[in-house]
Amino acid sequence: MFWTNLLKPRITASAHCDLPCGVYDPEQARIEAESCYKIIEKYNASNDEQFKTRAIVIKEERAELAKHHIDVLWSDYFKPEHVQKYPEITELCWKAAKQCSKVKGSLDLGDARTLLDMIDKIADVWTKAGGPQATRVQKAAAARA
């Protein structure tokens, strides 16, 4: 027990993958937001109360994951030079994170659609800021054909 405590790390660092790997993509947030949208559709089409209860729990988890991915983009990818060139990114990320919370507590498809639109705007800035080239591994030419 003594040795375990002695050797235990004193400082914990974290990133979206617990290693600052440099891979960032708003598509991660969008997939989670799409899940929320589809879950709300299925919730509204169902009469099964057990299914509806499970759907709400899963939608809340997915909305929280979308918020996490947006927060990671904002805090880890976007740098001061991005904010200087694209000042709208600060408000976009802030409002999108707030919208994730709204979707988490809502069963309104309009709220989920608004979140998807916000993530698309973040993705536009990410793309203009060089995100795909800076953070993603390019596909081989043969794989694209």
Secondary structure as UniProt FT lines:
FT   HELIX           2..7
FT   TURN            16..17
FT   HELIX           27..45
FT   HELIX           49..72
FT   HELIX           73..77
FT   HELIX           80..85
FT   HELIX           88..104
FT   HELIX           109..128
FT   TURN            129..130
FT   HELIX           131..135
FT   HELIX           141..144
//
